[in-house]
Amino acid sequence: MPNAQCPMPKTQLLLHLIPIIGFFPSLWTLYRGQGSREQLAISRLSITLALTWLLGYLLLATGAASSDFFPLRLFILNSFLTSGYFLVSVWLILRLIQGKPGRLPGFTTLAERVLGKYLS
């Protein structure tokens, strides 16, 4: 019977790591404060990745819109940032499917420090 319950939490973890969309279930999980330790850690990481991407995206888009010298370079950098966010999310999803921990060296520590203090 424990094997029958195993796929559901893994499916929930994968849902949290979907780019942009996974932000909302992650926020809900942290707001409720319920879930396994791994689920809370993945939720913090997902929110940190999404907010970092959003902040970078907005700053680069604003810079490109207000710059007369190199708006094309900023738009290209913006597309690299967005592609990187999606690729990191897919990589984390693949790691979870393989049974490996979903951790990123810099972001996991940042997520634990910042979001662990306020949303757990």
Helices and strands as residue ranges (DSSP letters): H 2-5, H 7-16, H 23-32, H 37-66, H 71-97, H 105-118
